[in-house]
Amino acid sequence: MKKLPRISGRECVKAGIPGEELFRSLAAKTGGTIMRFTVTIERDEDGVWVVECPSIPGCVSQGKTRPEALENIREAIRLCLEVRAEQGLPLTVETSQVEVVA
């Protein structure tokens, strides 16, 4: 897996580059692939935002603000994918949605 340059959300805002445009630009320049993941996000009892990527076991991050937590999970996902690739593990595990009558 190719390593993408690490550019923070703050740097994108300063440069006036929308997130989606930045990802496409980086993918084109590096030959990388844009991967889209579902994440869960919630506040814990201390007000910290906790974000998890269910399709990558153990991939969890947090932040003081929601935007910071989302920026941090992007980095965590990149690192988790690198480690899983190095260890020869599947990059993701299957996730599914189920319907429940409540």
Gaussian input, Z-matrix of N, CA and C with variables (Angstrom, degrees):
# hf/3-21g

backbone

0 1
 N
 C     1     B1
 C     2     B2     1     A1
 N     3     B3     2     A2     1     D1
 C     4     B4     3     A3     2     D2
 C     5     B5     4     A4     3     D3
 N     6     B6     5     A5     4     D4
 C     7     B7     6     A6     5     D5
 C     8     B8     7     A7     6     D6
 N     9     B9     8     A8     7     D7
 C    10    B10     9     A9     8     D8
 C    11    B11    10    A10     9     D9
 N    12    B12    11    A11    10    D10
 C    13    B13    12    A12    11    D11
 C    14    B14    13    A13    12    D12
 N    15    B15    14    A14    13    D13
 C    16    B16    15    A15    14    D14
 C    17    B17    16    A16    15    D15
 N    18    B18    17    A17    16    D16
 C    19    B19    18    A18    17    D17
 C    20    B20    19    A19    18    D18
 N    21    B21    20    A20    19    D19
 C    22    B22    21    A21    20    D20
 C    23    B23    22    A22    21    D21
 N    24    B24    23    A23    22    D22
 C    25    B25    24    A24    23    D23
 C    26    B26    25    A25    24    D24
 N    27    B27    26    A26    25    D25
 C    28    B28    27    A27    26    D26
 C    29    B29    28    A28    27    D27
 N    30    B30    29    A29    28    D28
 C    31    B31    30    A30    29    D29
 C    32    B32    31    A31    30    D30
 N    33    B33    32    A32    31    D31
 C    34    B34    33    A33    32    D32
 C    35    B35    34    A34    33    D33
 N    36    B36    35    A35    34    D34
 C    37    B37    36    A36    35    D35
 C    38    B38    37    A37    36    D36
 N    39    B39    38    A38    37    D37
 C    40    B40    39    A39    38    D38
 C    41    B41    40    A40    39    D39
 N    42    B42    41    A41    40    D40
 C    43    B43    42    A42    41    D41
 C    44    B44    43    A43    42    D42
 N    45    B45    44    A44    43    D43
 C    46    B46    45    A45    44    D44
 C    47    B47    46    A46    45    D45
 N    48    B48    47    A47    46    D46
 C    49    B49    48    A48    47    D47
 C    50    B50    49    A49    48    D48
 N    51    B51    50    A50    49    D49
 C    52    B52    51    A51    50    D50
 C    53    B53    52    A52    51    D51
 N    54    B54    53    A53    52    D52
 C    55    B55    54    A54    53    D53
 C    56    B56    55    A55    54    D54
 N    57    B57    56    A56    55    D55
 C    58    B58    57    A57    56    D56
 C    59    B59    58    A58    57    D57
 N    60    B60    59    A59    58    D58
 C    61    B61    60    A60    59    D59
 C    62    B62    61    A61    60    D60
 N    63    B63    62    A62    61    D61
 C    64    B64    63    A63    62    D62
 C    65    B65    64    A64    63    D63
 N    66    B66    65    A65    64    D64
 C    67    B67    66    A66    65    D65
 C    68    B68    67    A67    66    D66
 N    69    B69    68    A68    67    D67
 C    70    B70    69    A69    68    D68
 C    71    B71    70    A70    69    D69
 N    72    B72    71    A71    70    D70
 C    73    B73    72    A72    71    D71
 C    74    B74    73    A73    72    D72
 N    75    B75    74    A74    73    D73
 C    76    B76    75    A75    74    D74
 C    77    B77    76    A76    75    D75
 N    78    B78    77    A77    76    D76
 C    79    B79    78    A78    77    D77
 C    80    B80    79    A79    78    D78
 N    81    B81    80    A80    79    D79
 C    82    B82    81    A81    80    D80
 C    83    B83    82    A82    81    D81
 N    84    B84    83    A83    82    D82
 C    85    B85    84    A84    83    D83
 C    86    B86    85    A85    84    D84
 N    87    B87    86    A86    85    D85
 C    88    B88    87    A87    86    D86
 C    89    B89    88    A88    87    D87
 N    90    B90    89    A89    88    D88
 C    91    B91    90    A90    89    D89
 C    92    B92    91    A91    90    D90
 N    93    B93    92    A92    91    D91
 C    94    B94    93    A93    92    D92
 C    95    B95    94    A94    93    D93
 N    96    B96    95    A95    94    D94
 C    97    B97    96    A96    95    D95
 C    98    B98    97    A97    96    D96
 N    99    B99    98    A98    97    D97
 C   100   B100    99    A99    98    D98
 C   101   B101   100   A100    99    D99
 N   102   B102   101   A101   100   D100
 C   103   B103   102   A102   101   D101
 C   104   B104   103   A103   102   D102
 N   105   B105   104   A104   103   D103
 C   106   B106   105   A105   104   D104
 C   107   B107   106   A106   105   D105
 N   108   B108   107   A107   106   D106
 C   109   B109   108   A108   107   D107
 C   110   B110   109   A109   108   D108
 N   111   B111   110   A110   109   D109
 C   112   B112   111   A111   110   D110
 C   113   B113   112   A112   111   D111
 N   114   B114   113   A113   112   D112
 C   115   B115   114   A114   113   D113
 C   116   B116   115   A115   114   D114
 N   117   B117   116   A116   115   D115
 C   118   B118   117   A117   116   D116
 C   119   B119   118   A118   117   D117
 N   120   B120   119   A119   118   D118
 C   121   B121   120   A120   119   D119
 C   122   B122   121   A121   120   D120
 N   123   B123   122   A122   121   D121
 C   124   B124   123   A123   122   D122
 C   125   B125   124   A124   123   D123
 N   126   B126   125   A125   124   D124
 C   127   B127   126   A126   125   D125
 C   128   B128   127   A127   126   D126
 N   129   B129   128   A128   127   D127
 C   130   B130   129   A129   128   D128
 C   131   B131   130   A130   129   D129
 N   132   B132   131   A131   130   D130
 C   133   B133   132   A132   131   D131
 C   134   B134   133   A133   132   D132
 N   135   B135   134   A134   133   D133
 C   136   B136   135   A135   134   D134
 C   137   B137   136   A136   135   D135
 N   138   B138   137   A137   136   D136
 C   139   B139   138   A138   137   D137
 C   140   B140   139   A139   138   D138
 N   141   B141   140   A140   139   D139
 C   142   B142   141   A141   140   D140
 C   143   B143   142   A142   141   D141
 N   144   B144   143   A143   142   D142
 C   145   B145   144   A144   143   D143
 C   146   B146   145   A145   144   D144
 N   147   B147   146   A146   145   D145
 C   148   B148   147   A147   146   D146
 C   149   B149   148   A148   147   D147
 N   150   B150   149   A149   148   D148
 C   151   B151   150   A150   149   D149
 C   152   B152   151   A151   150   D150
 N   153   B153   152   A152   151   D151
 C   154   B154   153   A153   152   D152
 C   155   B155   154   A154   153   D153
 N   156   B156   155   A155   154   D154
 C   157   B157   156   A156   155   D155
 C   158   B158   157   A157   156   D156
 N   159   B159   158   A158   157   D157
 C   160   B160   159   A159   158   D158
 C   161   B161   160   A160   159   D159
 N   162   B162   161   A161   160   D160
 C   163   B163   162   A162   161   D161
 C   164   B164   163   A163   162   D162
 N   165   B165   164   A164   163   D163
 C   166   B166   165   A165   164   D164
 C   167   B167   166   A166   165   D165
 N   168   B168   167   A167   166   D166
 C   169   B169   168   A168   167   D167
 C   170   B170   169   A169   168   D168
 N   171   B171   170   A170   169   D169
 C   172   B172   171   A171   170   D170
 C   173   B173   172   A172   171   D171
 N   174   B174   173   A173   172   D172
 C   175   B175   174   A174   173   D173
 C   176   B176   175   A175   174   D174
 N   177   B177   176   A176   175   D175
 C   178   B178   177   A177   176   D176
 C   179   B179   178   A178   177   D177
 N   180   B180   179   A179   178   D178
 C   181   B181   180   A180   179   D179
 C   182   B182   181   A181   180   D180
 N   183   B183   182   A182   181   D181
 C   184   B184   183   A183   182   D182
 C   185   B185   184   A184   183   D183
 N   186   B186   185   A185   184   D184
 C   187   B187   186   A186   185   D185
 C   188   B188   187   A187   186   D186
 N   189   B189   188   A188   187   D187
 C   190   B190   189   A189   188   D188
 C   191   B191   190   A190   189   D189
 N   192   B192   191   A191   190   D190
 C   193   B193   192   A192   191   D191
 C   194   B194   193   A193   192   D192
 N   195   B195   194   A194   193   D193
 C   196   B196   195   A195   194   D194
 C   197   B197   196   A196   195   D195
 N   198   B198   197   A197   196   D196
 C   199   B199   198   A198   197   D197
 C   200   B200   199   A199   198   D198
 N   201   B201   200   A200   199   D199
 C   202   B202   201   A201   200   D200
 C   203   B203   202   A202   201   D201
 N   204   B204   203   A203   202   D202
 C   205   B205   204   A204   203   D203
 C   206   B206   205   A205   204   D204
 N   207   B207   206   A206   205   D205
 C   208   B208   207   A207   206   D206
 C   209   B209   208   A208   207   D207
 N   210   B210   209   A209   208   D208
 C   211   B211   210   A210   209   D209
 C   212   B212   211   A211   210   D210
 N   213   B213   212   A212   211   D211
 C   214   B214   213   A213   212   D212
 C   215   B215   214   A214   213   D213
 N   216   B216   215   A215   214   D214
 C   217   B217   216   A216   215   D215
 C   218   B218   217   A217   216   D216
 N   219   B219   218   A218   217   D217
 C   220   B220   219   A219   218   D218
 C   221   B221   220   A220   219   D219
 N   222   B222   221   A221   220   D220
 C   223   B223   222   A222   221   D221
 C   224   B224   223   A223   222   D222
 N   225   B225   224   A224   223   D223
 C   226   B226   225   A225   224   D224
 C   227   B227   226   A226   225   D225
 N   228   B228   227   A227   226   D226
 C   229   B229   228   A228   227   D227
 C   230   B230   229   A229   228   D228
 N   231   B231   230   A230   229   D229
 C   232   B232   231   A231   230   D230
 C   233   B233   232   A232   231   D231
 N   234   B234   233   A233   232   D232
 C   235   B235   234   A234   233   D233
 C   236   B236   235   A235   234   D234
 N   237   B237   236   A236   235   D235
 C   238   B238   237   A237   236   D236
 C   239   B239   238   A238   237   D237
 N   240   B240   239   A239   238   D238
 C   241   B241   240   A240   239   D239
 C   242   B242   241   A241   240   D240
 N   243   B243   242   A242   241   D241
 C   244   B244   243   A243   242   D242
 C   245   B245   244   A244   243   D243
 N   246   B246   245   A245   244   D244
 C   247   B247   246   A246   245   D245
 C   248   B248   247   A247   246   D246
 N   249   B249   248   A248   247   D247
 C   250   B250   249   A249   248   D248
 C   251   B251   250   A250   249   D249
 N   252   B252   251   A251   250   D250
 C   253   B253   252   A252   251   D251
 C   254   B254   253   A253   252   D252
 N   255   B255   254   A254   253   D253
 C   256   B256   255   A255   254   D254
 C   257   B257   256   A256   255   D255
 N   258   B258   257   A257   256   D256
 C   259   B259   258   A258   257   D257
 C   260   B260   259   A259   258   D258
 N   261   B261   260   A260   259   D259
 C   262   B262   261   A261   260   D260
 C   263   B263   262   A262   261   D261
 N   264   B264   263   A263   262   D262
 C   265   B265   264   A264   263   D263
 C   266   B266   265   A265   264   D264
 N   267   B267   266   A266   265   D265
 C   268   B268   267   A267   266   D266
 C   269   B269   268   A268   267   D267
 N   270   B270   269   A269   268   D268
 C   271   B271   270   A270   269   D269
 C   272   B272   271   A271   270   D270
 N   273   B273   272   A272   271   D271
 C   274   B274   273   A273   272   D272
 C   275   B275   274   A274   273   D273
 N   276   B276   275   A275   274   D274
 C   277   B277   276   A276   275   D275
 C   278   B278   277   A277   276   D276
 N   279   B279   278   A278   277   D277
 C   280   B280   279   A279   278   D278
 C   281   B281   280   A280   279   D279
 N   282   B282   281   A281   280   D280
 C   283   B283   282   A282   281   D281
 C   284   B284   283   A283   282   D282
 N   285   B285   284   A284   283   D283
 C   286   B286   285   A285   284   D284
 C   287   B287   286   A286   285   D285
 N   288   B288   287   A287   286   D286
 C   289   B289   288   A288   287   D287
 C   290   B290   289   A289   288   D288
 N   291   B291   290   A290   289   D289
 C   292   B292   291   A291   290   D290
 C   293   B293   292   A292   291   D291
 N   294   B294   293   A293   292   D292
 C   295   B295   294   A294   293   D293
 C   296   B296   295   A295   294   D294
 N   297   B297   296   A296   295   D295
 C   298   B298   297   A297   296   D296
 C   299   B299   298   A298   297   D297
 N   300   B300   299   A299   298   D298
 C   301   B301   300   A300   299   D299
 C   302   B302   301   A301   300   D300
 N   303   B303   302   A302   301   D301
 C   304   B304   303   A303   302   D302
 C   305   B305   304   A304   303   D303

   B1=1.4391
   B2=1.5201
   B3=1.3280
   B4=1.4566
   B5=1.5120
   B6=1.3226
   B7=1.4576
   B8=1.5255
   B9=1.3224
   B10=1.4570
   B11=1.5137
   B12=1.3320
   B13=1.4667
   B14=1.5180
   B15=1.2978
   B16=1.4530
   B17=1.5307
   B18=1.3117
   B19=1.4595
   B20=1.5181
   B21=1.3091
   B22=1.4638
   B23=1.5161
   B24=1.3152
   B25=1.4507
   B26=1.5158
   B27=1.3337
   B28=1.4682
   B29=1.5222
   B30=1.3399
   B31=1.4672
   B32=1.5254
   B33=1.3245
   B34=1.4644
   B35=1.5184
   B36=1.3267
   B37=1.4584
   B38=1.5248
   B39=1.3390
   B40=1.4672
   B41=1.5161
   B42=1.3384
   B43=1.4601
   B44=1.5252
   B45=1.3255
   B46=1.4647
   B47=1.5201
   B48=1.3374
   B49=1.4626
   B50=1.5204
   B51=1.3388
   B52=1.4705
   B53=1.5236
   B54=1.3375
   B55=1.4596
   B56=1.5209
   B57=1.3359
   B58=1.4658
   B59=1.5279
   B60=1.3298
   B61=1.4681
   B62=1.5272
   B63=1.3213
   B64=1.4527
   B65=1.5258
   B66=1.3308
   B67=1.4587
   B68=1.5201
   B69=1.3246
   B70=1.4672
   B71=1.5229
   B72=1.3307
   B73=1.4571
   B74=1.5279
   B75=1.3337
   B76=1.4624
   B77=1.5210
   B78=1.3279
   B79=1.4641
   B80=1.5252
   B81=1.3267
   B82=1.4559
   B83=1.5324
   B84=1.3244
   B85=1.4687
   B86=1.5222
   B87=1.3228
   B88=1.4615
   B89=1.5241
   B90=1.3208
   B91=1.4534
   B92=1.5171
   B93=1.3251
   B94=1.4635
   B95=1.5133
   B96=1.2988
   B97=1.4538
   B98=1.5179
   B99=1.3156
   B100=1.4588
   B101=1.5193
   B102=1.3174
   B103=1.4543
   B104=1.5227
   B105=1.3100
   B106=1.4591
   B107=1.5300
   B108=1.3283
   B109=1.4574
   B110=1.5246
   B111=1.3036
   B112=1.4571
   B113=1.5224
   B114=1.3337
   B115=1.4524
   B116=1.5277
   B117=1.3151
   B118=1.4573
   B119=1.5220
   B120=1.3132
   B121=1.4615
   B122=1.5190
   B123=1.3386
   B124=1.4644
   B125=1.5194
   B126=1.3136
   B127=1.4633
   B128=1.5188
   B129=1.3318
   B130=1.4603
   B131=1.5309
   B132=1.3156
   B133=1.4716
   B134=1.5317
   B135=1.3368
   B136=1.4655
   B137=1.5218
   B138=1.3370
   B139=1.4596
   B140=1.5176
   B141=1.3240
   B142=1.4685
   B143=1.5276
   B144=1.3316
   B145=1.4711
   B146=1.5248
   B147=1.3174
   B148=1.4685
   B149=1.5276
   B150=1.3352
   B151=1.4624
   B152=1.5194
   B153=1.3297
   B154=1.4591
   B155=1.5148
   B156=1.3258
   B157=1.4583
   B158=1.5302
   B159=1.3365
   B160=1.4655
   B161=1.5323
   B162=1.3180
   B163=1.4683
   B164=1.5295
   B165=1.3494
   B166=1.4675
   B167=1.5288
   B168=1.3358
   B169=1.4649
   B170=1.5272
   B171=1.3385
   B172=1.4584
   B173=1.5077
   B174=1.3119
   B175=1.4666
   B176=1.5261
   B177=1.3336
   B178=1.4603
   B179=1.5182
   B180=1.3277
   B181=1.4525
   B182=1.5195
   B183=1.3179
   B184=1.4607
   B185=1.5162
   B186=1.3209
   B187=1.4505
   B188=1.5115
   B189=1.3208
   B190=1.4627
   B191=1.5177
   B192=1.3460
   B193=1.4574
   B194=1.5135
   B195=1.3280
   B196=1.4692
   B197=1.5330
   B198=1.3603
   B199=1.4662
   B200=1.5276
   B201=1.3265
   B202=1.4604
   B203=1.5248
   B204=1.3354
   B205=1.4671
   B206=1.5308
   B207=1.3392
   B208=1.4680
   B209=1.5282
   B210=1.3246
   B211=1.4671
   B212=1.5346
   B213=1.3391
   B214=1.4621
   B215=1.5228
   B216=1.3474
   B217=1.4690
   B218=1.5228
   B219=1.3199
   B220=1.4804
   B221=1.5250
   B222=1.3295
   B223=1.4605
   B224=1.5247
   B225=1.3278
   B226=1.4649
   B227=1.5260
   B228=1.3293
   B229=1.4662
   B230=1.5211
   B231=1.3433
   B232=1.4780
   B233=1.5235
   B234=1.3343
   B235=1.4691
   B236=1.5192
   B237=1.3245
   B238=1.4707
   B239=1.5304
   B240=1.3245
   B241=1.4675
   B242=1.5261
   B243=1.3273
   B244=1.4695
   B245=1.5195
   B246=1.3284
   B247=1.4696
   B248=1.5210
   B249=1.3348
   B250=1.4649
   B251=1.5316
   B252=1.3388
   B253=1.4723
   B254=1.5294
   B255=1.3373
   B256=1.4683
   B257=1.5160
   B258=1.3282
   B259=1.4674
   B260=1.5224
   B261=1.3273
   B262=1.4602
   B263=1.5206
   B264=1.3174
   B265=1.4703
   B266=1.5231
   B267=1.3295
   B268=1.4705
   B269=1.5298
   B270=1.3224
   B271=1.4560
   B272=1.5212
   B273=1.3291
   B274=1.4586
   B275=1.5210
   B276=1.3128
   B277=1.4533
   B278=1.5178
   B279=1.3114
   B280=1.4530
   B281=1.5261
   B282=1.3132
   B283=1.4544
   B284=1.5355
   B285=1.3092
   B286=1.4458
   B287=1.5238
   B288=1.3022
   B289=1.4620
   B290=1.5191
   B291=1.3101
   B292=1.4565
   B293=1.5201
   B294=1.3184
   B295=1.4535
   B296=1.5146
   B297=1.3164
   B298=1.4598
   B299=1.5204
   B300=1.3142
   B301=1.4517
   B302=1.5162
   B303=1.3263
   B304=1.4687
   B305=1.5137
   A1=108.34
   A2=116.80
   A3=121.28
   A4=110.17
   A5=115.58
   A6=119.80
   A7=108.47
   A8=115.83
   A9=120.60
   A10=109.33
   A11=117.29
   A12=118.80
   A13=109.76
   A14=116.43
   A15=120.77
   A16=109.17
   A17=115.92
   A18=121.84
   A19=107.22
   A20=115.81
   A21=119.48
   A22=111.46
   A23=114.66
   A24=120.65
   A25=111.31
   A26=116.54
   A27=120.44
   A28=110.55
   A29=116.40
   A30=120.02
   A31=110.84
   A32=117.21
   A33=121.47
   A34=110.34
   A35=115.73
   A36=119.96
   A37=109.56
   A38=117.17
   A39=120.91
   A40=111.10
   A41=116.41
   A42=120.88
   A43=112.05
   A44=116.36
   A45=119.93
   A46=113.12
   A47=117.11
   A48=121.34
   A49=109.26
   A50=118.29
   A51=119.41
   A52=110.13
   A53=117.36
   A54=122.42
   A55=114.49
   A56=116.91
   A57=120.50
   A58=110.77
   A59=116.23
   A60=120.86
   A61=110.56
   A62=116.63
   A63=120.87
   A64=110.85
   A65=117.31
   A66=120.45
   A67=111.16
   A68=117.25
   A69=120.34
   A70=111.15
   A71=116.88
   A72=121.66
   A73=110.81
   A74=116.88
   A75=120.59
   A76=111.60
   A77=116.18
   A78=120.22
   A79=110.25
   A80=117.27
   A81=121.37
   A82=111.11
   A83=117.23
   A84=121.43
   A85=112.55
   A86=117.43
   A87=120.78
   A88=113.46
   A89=117.09
   A90=119.35
   A91=111.45
   A92=116.89
   A93=121.76
   A94=111.26
   A95=115.27
   A96=122.24
   A97=109.62
   A98=116.17
   A99=119.75
   A100=107.44
   A101=115.91
   A102=121.06
   A103=107.11
   A104=117.06
   A105=122.24
   A106=108.47
   A107=116.50
   A108=121.73
   A109=110.62
   A110=115.96
   A111=121.71
   A112=107.24
   A113=116.52
   A114=120.77
   A115=108.85
   A116=115.68
   A117=120.41
   A118=107.08
   A119=116.17
   A120=120.06
   A121=108.94
   A122=115.22
   A123=120.06
   A124=108.74
   A125=115.13
   A126=120.61
   A127=109.05
   A128=115.86
   A129=118.39
   A130=109.99
   A131=116.01
   A132=120.46
   A133=113.01
   A134=117.19
   A135=121.08
   A136=112.57
   A137=117.18
   A138=121.14
   A139=114.47
   A140=116.98
   A141=121.32
   A142=108.76
   A143=116.48
   A144=121.29
   A145=108.58
   A146=116.64
   A147=123.16
   A148=107.81
   A149=115.32
   A150=121.39
   A151=108.92
   A152=116.17
   A153=121.40
   A154=109.64
   A155=115.53
   A156=121.37
   A157=107.11
   A158=117.95
   A159=121.19
   A160=114.63
   A161=117.74
   A162=118.70
   A163=113.23
   A164=117.01
   A165=120.79
   A166=107.00
   A167=117.60
   A168=120.57
   A169=112.45
   A170=115.79
   A171=121.29
   A172=115.77
   A173=117.90
   A174=120.99
   A175=109.22
   A176=114.84
   A177=122.47
   A178=108.21
   A179=116.54
   A180=121.17
   A181=108.94
   A182=116.42
   A183=120.37
   A184=109.40
   A185=115.71
   A186=121.82
   A187=110.82
   A188=115.79
   A189=120.42
   A190=111.29
   A191=116.20
   A192=121.33
   A193=108.58
   A194=116.19
   A195=120.81
   A196=110.82
   A197=119.35
   A198=119.28
   A199=113.05
   A200=117.25
   A201=120.19
   A202=110.57
   A203=116.84
   A204=120.48
   A205=110.69
   A206=117.21
   A207=120.29
   A208=110.99
   A209=117.24
   A210=120.32
   A211=109.49
   A212=116.09
   A213=120.76
   A214=112.17
   A215=118.38
   A216=119.26
   A217=110.20
   A218=117.72
   A219=119.29
   A220=110.30
   A221=116.24
   A222=120.93
   A223=110.67
   A224=116.97
   A225=120.92
   A226=111.06
   A227=116.77
   A228=120.49
   A229=109.87
   A230=117.23
   A231=119.76
   A232=110.93
   A233=116.07
   A234=119.46
   A235=111.94
   A236=117.58
   A237=120.59
   A238=110.97
   A239=116.67
   A240=120.13
   A241=110.60
   A242=117.35
   A243=120.86
   A244=110.81
   A245=116.80
   A246=121.40
   A247=110.65
   A248=117.29
   A249=120.11
   A250=110.46
   A251=117.38
   A252=120.68
   A253=110.24
   A254=117.34
   A255=121.47
   A256=111.84
   A257=116.91
   A258=121.52
   A259=112.80
   A260=116.68
   A261=120.09
   A262=113.34
   A263=116.86
   A264=121.08
   A265=109.77
   A266=117.46
   A267=118.54
   A268=108.08
   A269=116.97
   A270=119.76
   A271=112.18
   A272=116.52
   A273=120.51
   A274=109.71
   A275=115.80
   A276=121.54
   A277=107.38
   A278=116.37
   A279=120.77
   A280=110.27
   A281=115.10
   A282=120.49
   A283=106.55
   A284=115.58
   A285=119.81
   A286=109.07
   A287=115.57
   A288=120.94
   A289=107.89
   A290=115.87
   A291=121.27
   A292=108.69
   A293=115.54
   A294=120.34
   A295=109.05
   A296=115.63
   A297=121.71
   A298=107.74
   A299=116.77
   A300=120.63
   A301=106.94
   A302=115.83
   A303=119.39
   A304=110.41
   D1=130.57
   D2=178.03
   D3=-74.22
   D4=141.14
   D5=176.49
   D6=-84.01
   D7=128.22
   D8=175.77
   D9=-87.06
   D10=146.93
   D11=175.86
   D12=-57.90
   D13=143.32
   D14=-179.54
   D15=-89.76
   D16=112.73
   D17=179.09
   D18=-127.61
   D19=124.71
   D20=-176.66
   D21=-79.33
   D22=162.21
   D23=175.83
   D24=-59.94
   D25=-35.90
   D26=179.08
   D27=-62.67
   D28=-41.84
   D29=178.70
   D30=-63.75
   D31=-36.36
   D32=178.15
   D33=-63.72
   D34=-44.29
   D35=-179.09
   D36=-63.98
   D37=-44.66
   D38=179.03
   D39=-59.51
   D40=-39.09
   D41=-178.55
   D42=-82.06
   D43=-7.08
   D44=-179.76
   D45=71.76
   D46=27.49
   D47=-177.76
   D48=-103.34
   D49=119.36
   D50=175.57
   D51=-62.84
   D52=146.58
   D53=-176.22
   D54=-53.08
   D55=-49.07
   D56=-177.54
   D57=-61.99
   D58=-41.44
   D59=179.43
   D60=-64.45
   D61=-40.09
   D62=178.92
   D63=-62.22
   D64=-47.50
   D65=-179.43
   D66=-60.00
   D67=-43.98
   D68=179.16
   D69=-63.79
   D70=-39.92
   D71=178.90
   D72=-64.28
   D73=-46.16
   D74=178.59
   D75=-62.61
   D76=-42.46
   D77=179.70
   D78=-61.37
   D79=-42.51
   D80=-179.74
   D81=-65.78
   D82=-41.55
   D83=-177.36
   D84=-71.79
   D85=-34.76
   D86=-174.00
   D87=-101.30
   D88=-9.45
   D89=-175.15
   D90=76.65
   D91=12.29
   D92=-179.90
   D93=-79.03
   D94=174.95
   D95=-179.13
   D96=-117.72
   D97=137.91
   D98=173.90
   D99=-82.01
   D100=125.47
   D101=177.70
   D102=-116.66
   D103=136.60
   D104=-178.04
   D105=-110.74
   D106=127.95
   D107=-178.66
   D108=-124.49
   D109=145.20
   D110=170.99
   D111=-84.50
   D112=136.16
   D113=176.18
   D114=-127.38
   D115=153.74
   D116=172.39
   D117=-102.89
   D118=145.26
   D119=-179.55
   D120=-140.47
   D121=131.95
   D122=179.05
   D123=-153.49
   D124=160.84
   D125=176.82
   D126=-95.49
   D127=137.29
   D128=176.47
   D129=-87.35
   D130=-176.65
   D131=-174.85
   D132=-65.63
   D133=-18.12
   D134=178.14
   D135=-95.56
   D136=2.76
   D137=179.67
   D138=86.34
   D139=5.46
   D140=178.21
   D141=-81.65
   D142=137.58
   D143=177.52
   D144=-82.27
   D145=124.97
   D146=179.91
   D147=-113.44
   D148=128.44
   D149=-176.85
   D150=-124.39
   D151=137.39
   D152=-179.84
   D153=-133.76
   D154=144.57
   D155=175.33
   D156=-106.92
   D157=100.16
   D158=-173.82
   D159=-60.26
   D160=-25.86
   D161=-177.03
   D162=-83.25
   D163=-3.87
   D164=175.93
   D165=-124.84
   D166=104.56
   D167=-176.75
   D168=-53.63
   D169=130.45
   D170=177.21
   D171=79.62
   D172=3.23
   D173=-177.34
   D174=-88.37
   D175=97.54
   D176=-175.77
   D177=-135.49
   D178=145.89
   D179=174.92
   D180=-147.78
   D181=-179.17
   D182=-179.04
   D183=-155.64
   D184=172.38
   D185=176.62
   D186=-165.84
   D187=160.28
   D188=178.31
   D189=-70.84
   D190=-29.93
   D191=177.53
   D192=-122.00
   D193=162.36
   D194=178.75
   D195=-60.83
   D196=-48.11
   D197=178.53
   D198=-60.43
   D199=-38.96
   D200=178.36
   D201=-64.50
   D202=-41.87
   D203=179.40
   D204=-62.75
   D205=-41.14
   D206=179.73
   D207=-68.22
   D208=-37.43
   D209=176.14
   D210=-63.87
   D211=-42.66
   D212=-179.05
   D213=-65.64
   D214=-36.73
   D215=-179.41
   D216=-69.92
   D217=-31.66
   D218=175.95
   D219=-60.18
   D220=-45.16
   D221=177.45
   D222=-63.86
   D223=-43.45
   D224=179.50
   D225=-61.47
   D226=-41.17
   D227=179.11
   D228=-62.73
   D229=-46.98
   D230=178.80
   D231=-56.86
   D232=-45.90
   D233=-178.72
   D234=-67.41
   D235=-41.89
   D236=178.21
   D237=-61.17
   D238=-41.71
   D239=178.89
   D240=-63.87
   D241=-40.95
   D242=177.81
   D243=-60.41
   D244=-48.55
   D245=-178.23
   D246=-63.50
   D247=-45.27
   D248=-179.40
   D249=-62.53
   D250=-38.91
   D251=178.36
   D252=-65.71
   D253=-44.01
   D254=178.96
   D255=-61.49
   D256=-34.85
   D257=-178.23
   D258=-87.75
   D259=-0.52
   D260=178.77
   D261=73.71
   D262=19.36
   D263=178.75
   D264=-87.79
   D265=156.29
   D266=172.70
   D267=-59.52
   D268=141.25
   D269=-177.20
   D270=-63.89
   D271=-36.45
   D272=-179.03
   D273=-136.50
   D274=166.02
   D275=172.48
   D276=-112.65
   D277=157.83
   D278=-177.73
   D279=-69.50
   D280=135.99
   D281=171.68
   D282=-124.36
   D283=158.42
   D284=-177.78
   D285=-149.61
   D286=159.59
   D287=173.36
   D288=-106.80
   D289=142.99
   D290=177.13
   D291=-125.35
   D292=154.00
   D293=177.34
   D294=-100.51
   D295=137.43
   D296=179.99
   D297=-132.78
   D298=135.58
   D299=173.44
   D300=-87.81
   D301=124.01
   D302=-177.42
   D303=-121.24

